[in-house]
Amino acid sequence: MNRRDFLRKASLLGFGATAPTLFGVPGFVKPAWALQSMDDADFILPEVMPQVINVFLYGGPSELAGNLTNMDLINRNSQNPYPEELRRSIDDGGQVTRHGFWAEAGGLAMEDMLASGDLSVYRTINRRKNNTRAHRPSVFSSLKGSLAIEAAPGMGSTIAALMHANGSQLNGSAPLRGKHMNQLVLPFVSFEGSSTAFVRDPDGQLPLHLRGLSLDEQFDNPYTRGRNDHDLELEALIAKVVDSSQRIRYQQVAEGLELRRTMEQLIGELQSAADSPLPSPPPIAPGVADPDTDPTTGYLAYPANNRFSARIKAAVTLAVENQDSLFITVGGGLGGWDDHASAMEDYVPRMNQVMEALRVAMKHIRYADISHGGRRRTDNIVIKVHGDFGRNVNLNNSQGWDHGNNQNLYTLGGAAIRPNRALGKVVGRTDVSGPANQNRQYTQPADGSYEAEPLAIASTLYKYFGAQNPQALTRDAEQNPAGDAAINETYPPEPPVSI
């Protein structure tokens, strides 16, 4: 069965509408509320088709892991004192890295990725429009790329709608490697179950082949039951039917069995790839192995005892092994960032785990062509890491941080689909605002600093996928008539921190 028939028959079997997990993410849509915006979106076929992994840290992560530059004033004005080492450089026995990262909270891994050109950090993703610090509107607007959170589809849905609206240019194109869009396999995938990034508009269904689905970290296929006796009996009975008019009656049963085998094979290939050894990176110096390799095998290894490793590894494996997977969401199980109490003792190891897993992920991506005989370019894979909002920088009386407006965006990889000077830098300077010794103390962009709204993250993704005026896809008539432009990825970096 070819892929086109496979996808058509999946719809006959109802997988697109009712399946709880594998095809259970709501369908991708062209948003009815914004049809004019989609019509207004100018599209040019991208030279290289991106693959985006969107890592969403539910609960709103503190910016401090990536920004200790204001710590002297923060500590002076905080209700409760911070550890003194957060105000000293690592060269002086402290925690502040060369670029102002928090060393033990993932800062060392960030410095590694910055130096290798894998990472850029935007410190001033600051919410000014609809200035809320509540979880639901912040999550929804960030993952929908719109302030019209009750009506808008998710940003993954909008990417699918953009592709559908421009199918005449995309079908058979070089960026799709000559494929028609209905031949793409697993183009939109969630590793977090039903995701706001994939929310649908029931009035604007897109074709089945552009709908989303959900996988877990083991790539389990919930429709797999194996070649059991019942299947064999059905196949034998159908094979005995001679009369063509009777055969038609059982055709969908036969097709369903064939579809199950096709899906088993596809998922099995991904499971095999996930179980296979990762690439073996070259030594960082003569006789010095890469620190992210297993010393007994020499293969790259995601960190053990790390709650983020399995899910990030699964997302990267899918992107590397299946070039059709264009937008992948990772979240859900990566939550727990609502640090109102006991913040630092929980936040520091958690943030370190994220960044260490991402450092391996970037090496997994970079050296994947070793496993593919040099035939698989992976510089089109982008990882975006962000959350609902930032947090106050006052350390409250519960030793935690309450909700704030300013957050970091960590953006990794994708050199082939980004402008020059997009990676290997820190962008944005912050000042501290709010009354001393009170709970509402926060950072905000310094005068003259670059800043962007959270909606700019969605606009940036739309631009990768060919939208020339992506702000048209983030606007709504009532709250944001102009929309938000993409992040300026050519903006110059800030200099290293002087402590």
C-alpha positions in Angstrom: 0.0 0.0 0.0 1.4 3.4 -0.9 1.4 6.3 1.6 -1.4 8.1 -0.1 -3.7 5.1 0.2 -2.5 4.5 3.7 -3.6 8.0 4.8 -6.9 7.7 2.9 -7.7 4.4 4.5 -6.8 5.7 7.9 -9.7 8.2 7.5 -12.0 5.4 6.5 -11.1 3.6 9.7 -11.8 6.6 11.8 -8.3 7.1 13.2 -8.4 10.8 12.5 -11.5 11.5 14.6 -11.7 9.1 17.5 -8.4 7.5 18.3 -7.3 8.5 21.9 -3.6 8.8 21.3 -1.9 7.9 18.1 -4.2 9.9 15.8 -6.0 11.5 18.8 -4.6 15.0 18.6 -7.3 17.3 17.3 -7.1 18.0 13.6 -5.2 20.8 12.0 -7.3 23.6 10.7 -7.4 26.8 8.7 -8.8 29.1 11.4 -12.2 30.4 10.5 -11.8 33.5 12.6 -8.6 34.5 10.7 -9.3 33.4 7.1 -8.5 36.9 5.9 -5.2 36.9 7.8 -4.3 33.6 6.1 -5.2 35.1 2.7 -3.0 38.1 3.5 0.0 36.0 4.4 2.5 36.3 1.6 4.3 32.9 1.0 7.5 32.1 -0.7 8.7 28.5 -0.9 11.5 28.0 1.6 14.8 26.7 0.1 15.0 24.1 2.9 12.1 22.7 4.7 12.4 23.3 8.5 11.8 20.7 11.2 10.9 22.3 14.4 10.9 20.8 17.9 9.0 23.1 20.3 9.9 22.4 23.9 7.4 24.1 26.2 8.2 24.4 29.9 4.7 24.5 31.5 4.4 26.6 34.7 6.7 29.5 33.7 10.4 29.0 34.2 12.5 31.6 35.9 14.8 33.5 33.7 17.6 33.4 36.3 19.3 30.3 34.8 20.1 32.3 31.7 20.4 35.8 33.3 22.2 36.6 36.5 23.4 40.0 35.2 21.3 42.1 37.6 21.9 39.9 40.7 23.6 42.5 42.8 20.5 44.8 42.7 18.1 41.9 42.8 19.7 40.6 46.0 19.8 44.1 47.5 16.0 44.6 46.9 14.8 41.1 47.6 12.6 40.2 50.6 15.0 37.4 51.3 18.7 37.1 50.4 20.2 35.0 47.6 23.3 32.9 48.1 26.4 35.1 47.8 27.9 32.9 45.1 25.2 34.1 42.7 27.0 37.4 42.6 30.5 36.1 41.9 32.0 34.7 38.7 33.0 31.1 38.5 36.6 32.2 38.2 36.1 33.6 41.7 34.4 30.6 43.2 30.9 31.8 42.3 28.1 30.8 39.9 28.1 33.5 37.3 29.5 32.2 33.9 31.2 34.3 31.3 27.8 35.2 29.7 25.9 35.7 32.9 24.4 32.2 33.1 23.8 30.3 36.4 26.5 27.6 36.3 24.8 24.9 38.3 21.4 25.6 36.7 22.4 24.6 33.3 24.8 27.5 32.7 27.8 25.4 31.9 25.9 23.4 29.3 24.6 26.7 27.9 28.2 28.0 27.6 29.2 24.9 25.8 26.3 25.2 23.3 27.0 28.9 22.8 30.6 28.3 22.0 29.8 25.5 19.6 27.3 27.8 17.7 24.3 25.6 18.7 22.5 28.1 20.9 21.2 31.7 21.2 19.5 33.1 24.2 17.0 35.9 24.0 16.7 37.5 27.5 13.9 39.9 26.7 10.8 38.0 25.6 8.6 40.4 27.4 4.8 40.4 27.6 3.4 43.9 27.3 0.2 43.2 25.2 -2.6 41.7 27.3 -0.3 41.9 30.3 -1.5 38.9 32.2 0.5 36.6 34.5 -2.1 33.9 34.7 -1.3 30.4 33.4 -4.1 29.7 31.1 -4.1 32.8 28.9 -0.3 32.8 28.9 0.0 29.2 27.9 -2.7 29.6 25.3 -1.4 32.8 23.7 2.2 31.4 23.6 1.2 28.1 22.0 -1.4 29.6 19.7 0.6 32.6 18.7 -2.5 34.8 19.2 -4.2 36.9 22.0 -7.5 35.6 20.7 -7.1 32.5 22.8 -10.7 31.3 22.7 -11.0 31.3 18.9 -7.5 30.8 17.6 -5.9 27.5 16.5 -2.6 26.4 17.8 0.6 27.5 16.0 1.2 24.0 14.7 -2.3 24.1 13.2 -1.5 27.4 11.7 1.7 26.0 10.1 -0.4 23.2 8.6 -3.0 25.7 7.3 -0.2 27.8 5.8 1.1 24.7 4.0 -2.4 23.7 2.9 -3.2 27.1 1.5 0.1 27.0 -0.5 -0.1 23.4 -1.6 0.3 24.3 -5.3 3.9 25.5 -4.6 4.7 22.8 -2.0 3.5 19.7 -3.8 6.3 18.0 -5.6 8.8 20.7 -4.6 12.4 20.2 -3.8 11.9 21.3 -0.1 9.5 18.3 0.2 12.0 16.1 -1.7 9.5 15.8 -4.6 6.7 14.6 -2.4 3.1 15.7 -2.4 1.8 16.8 1.0 -0.5 13.9 1.2 2.5 11.6 1.0 4.1 13.0 4.2 4.3 10.6 7.0 3.8 11.9 10.6 4.3 15.5 9.6 2.8 16.9 12.9 3.5 15.1 16.1 3.0 15.7 19.8 4.9 13.9 22.6 2.6 15.4 25.2 -0.8 14.1 24.3 -3.4 16.7 23.3 -1.4 19.9 22.9 -2.6 23.5 22.8 -0.1 24.0 20.0 -2.3 21.6 17.9 -5.8 22.9 18.9 -8.3 22.8 16.1 -11.0 25.0 14.7 -14.0 22.7 14.2 -15.3 24.9 11.4 -12.1 24.7 9.3 -10.9 21.1 9.1 -7.9 20.4 7.0 -7.2 17.1 5.1 -6.3 14.1 7.2 -2.7 14.1 6.0 -2.1 17.4 7.7 -3.7 16.4 11.0 -1.7 15.8 14.1 -1.1 12.7 16.1 0.4 11.8 19.4 3.2 9.4 20.2 4.9 8.5 23.5 8.6 8.2 24.3 8.7 4.5 23.2 6.8 5.3 19.9 4.1 2.9 21.0 1.4 2.3 18.5 -1.9 1.8 20.4 -3.4 0.0 17.3 -0.8 -2.7 17.4 -2.0 -6.1 18.5 0.4 -8.2 16.5 -0.4 -10.8 14.0 -2.8 -12.7 16.3 -5.0 -15.7 15.5 -8.0 -13.5 15.0 -6.2 -11.5 12.3 -5.1 -14.7 10.5 -8.6 -16.1 10.6 -10.0 -13.0 9.1 -7.4 -12.9 6.4 -8.0 -16.5 5.5 -11.8 -16.0 5.3 -11.4 -13.0 3.1 -9.0 -14.8 0.8 -11.6 -17.6 0.3 -14.2 -15.1 -0.9 -14.4 -15.6 -4.7 -17.4 -13.6 -5.7 -16.3 -10.0 -6.4 -19.5 -8.5 -5.1 -19.0 -10.2 -1.7 -15.3 -9.3 -1.7 -16.3 -5.6 -1.7 -18.2 -6.1 1.5 -15.0 -7.1 3.3 -12.7 -4.7 1.6 -12.5 -2.3 4.5 -11.7 -5.1 6.9 -8.8 -6.2 4.7 -7.6 -2.6 4.3 -7.8 -2.2 8.1 -5.6 -5.2 8.6 -3.1 -3.9 6.0 -3.1 -0.5 7.5 -2.3 -1.9 10.9 0.7 -3.8 9.5 1.9 -0.6 7.7 1.7 1.4 11.0 3.4 -1.4 12.9 6.3 -1.3 10.4 6.6 2.5 10.5 6.6 2.6 14.3 8.8 -0.4 14.5 11.4 1.4 12.4 11.4 4.4 14.8 11.6 2.1 17.8 14.6 0.3 16.3 16.3 3.7 15.6 15.6 4.7 19.2 17.1 1.5 20.5 20.2 1.7 18.3 23.4 3.3 19.5 23.7 7.0 18.9 26.6 8.4 16.8 30.1 8.4 18.2 31.4 12.0 18.2 35.0 12.8 17.4 37.3 13.4 20.4 37.4 17.0 21.6 41.3 16.8 21.7 43.8 14.0 21.0 43.0 11.2 23.5 40.2 13.2 25.1 36.7 11.8 24.5 33.6 14.0 24.2 32.2 14.2 27.7 28.7 13.3 26.5 29.8 9.8 25.3 29.5 6.6 27.2 33.1 5.8 28.3 32.6 2.0 27.8 31.2 2.3 24.2 32.3 5.6 22.9 28.8 6.3 21.7 26.9 9.5 22.5 24.6 9.0 25.5 21.8 11.1 26.9 22.3 11.7 30.6 20.9 9.1 32.9 18.6 9.9 35.9 17.3 12.8 33.9 13.6 13.3 33.6 13.9 15.1 30.3 16.3 12.8 28.4 13.8 10.2 27.1 11.3 12.7 25.7 13.9 15.0 24.1 15.7 12.0 22.7 12.4 10.6 21.2 11.6 14.0 19.6 15.1 14.3 18.1 15.1 10.6 16.9 11.8 11.3 15.1 13.1 14.4 13.5 16.4 12.8 12.4 14.9 9.5 11.2 11.8 10.9 9.5 12.3 14.1 7.5 8.6 14.3 7.0 8.1 15.3 10.6 7.9 19.1 10.4 6.6 20.3 13.7 7.0 18.3 16.9 5.8 19.4 20.3 7.5 18.3 23.6 5.9 19.3 26.9 3.4 17.9 29.4 5.8 15.8 31.4 8.3 18.6 31.2 6.1 20.8 33.4 6.7 21.6 37.1 8.1 25.1 36.6 5.6 26.9 38.8 8.2 27.6 41.5 6.3 29.6 44.1 8.1 27.9 47.0 11.5 26.1 47.7 12.4 27.4 44.3 16.2 27.1 44.1 16.5 23.6 45.5 14.1 22.3 42.9 14.8 24.7 40.0 18.6 24.3 39.9 18.8 20.6 39.2 15.7 20.7 36.9 17.2 23.4 34.7 20.5 21.7 34.7 18.8 18.5 33.4 17.1 20.3 30.6 20.2 22.0 29.4 22.4 18.9 29.7 19.8 16.9 27.7 19.7 19.6 25.0 23.5 19.7 24.8 23.4 16.0 23.9 20.4 16.5 21.6 22.4 19.0 19.5 25.3 16.5 19.2 22.7 13.8 18.3 21.5 16.1 15.5 25.0 17.2 14.4 26.5 13.8 14.1 23.4 11.9 12.8 24.8 11.9 9.3 27.4 9.5 10.6 24.6 7.0 11.1 23.2 7.8 7.7 26.3 7.6 5.6 26.7 11.3 5.3 23.4 11.5 3.3 21.2 13.1 5.9 21.6 16.8 6.4 20.3 17.8 9.8 21.0 21.6 9.9 17.3 22.2 9.2 16.3 21.0 12.7 15.5 23.8 15.1 14.7 23.5 18.8 12.8 26.3 20.6 12.5 26.3 24.4 10.2 28.7 26.2 7.3 28.7 28.7 4.1 30.5 29.8 5.9 33.6 31.2 8.9 34.5 33.3 8.9 35.0 37.1 9.5 37.7 39.6 13.1 37.9 40.8 12.2 38.7 44.4 12.8 35.7 46.6 9.5 35.5 48.5 8.9 34.4 52.0 8.3 30.9 50.8 11.7 31.0 49.1 10.1 31.0 45.7 9.3 33.2 42.8 5.9 34.3 41.7 4.7 35.0 38.2 6.4 37.7 36.1 6.4 39.0 32.6 9.9 38.7 31.2 11.4 35.3 30.1 14.2 33.8 28.1 13.9 32.1 24.8 16.5 29.4 24.2 16.7 28.7 20.5 19.0 25.9 19.1 20.2 24.7 15.7 18.7 25.1 12.3 21.6 27.0 10.6 20.3 26.0 7.2 17.0 27.8 7.6 18.1 30.8 9.6 19.9 34.0 8.7 23.6 34.5 9.3 24.5 35.5 12.8 21.4 33.8 14.3 23.3 31.5 16.6 26.0 31.6 19.2 25.0 34.8 21.0 23.0 36.3 23.9 20.6 39.1 23.0 18.8 41.5 25.3 19.7 43.5 28.4 17.5 43.8 31.5 16.9 46.3 34.4 15.3 45.6 37.7 11.9 47.3 38.5 9.6 47.2 41.5 9.8 48.4 45.1 12.5 47.1 47.3 11.7 44.4 49.9 8.3 43.7 48.3 7.2 40.8 46.3 6.6 42.5 43.0 10.2 42.9 41.9 11.0 41.8 38.3 13.2 42.4 35.4 12.3 44.2 32.2 14.1 45.2 29.0 16.6 47.9 29.5 16.3 51.1 27.6 17.5 50.6 24.1 17.6 46.8 24.4 16.1 44.5 21.9 12.8 42.9 23.0 9.9 40.9 21.5 6.5 39.7 22.6 6.0 35.9 23.2 3.8 35.9 20.0 7.0 36.7 18.1 8.1 33.1 18.7 5.2 31.8 16.7 5.8 34.4 14.0 9.4 33.2 13.7 8.3 29.7 13.1 5.8 30.9 10.4 8.6 32.7 8.7 10.7 29.5 8.7 7.9 27.8 6.8 7.6 30.5 4.2 5.4 33.3 5.5 7.0 36.6 4.4 4.8 38.7 6.7 4.1 36.3 9.6 2.6 39.0 11.7 -0.5 38.5 9.6 -0.9 35.1 11.3 -0.7 36.5 14.8 -3.1 39.4 14.6 -6.7 39.7 15.6 -9.0 42.6 15.1 -9.7 43.4 18.7 -6.6 42.9 20.8 -3.7 42.8 18.3 -4.7 44.3 14.9 -1.1 44.7 13.7 0.1 41.3 14.9 3.7 40.6 15.9 6.7 40.3 13.6 9.2 37.5 13.8 12.2 37.8 16.1 15.1 39.7 14.5 17.7 36.9 14.5 20.4 39.1 13.1 20.3 41.4 16.1 23.8 41.8 17.5 24.8 40.1 20.7 25.5 41.5 24.1 29.1 41.5 25.3 30.2 39.0 27.9 29.4 39.9 31.5 32.0 41.8 33.6 31.9 40.7 37.3 
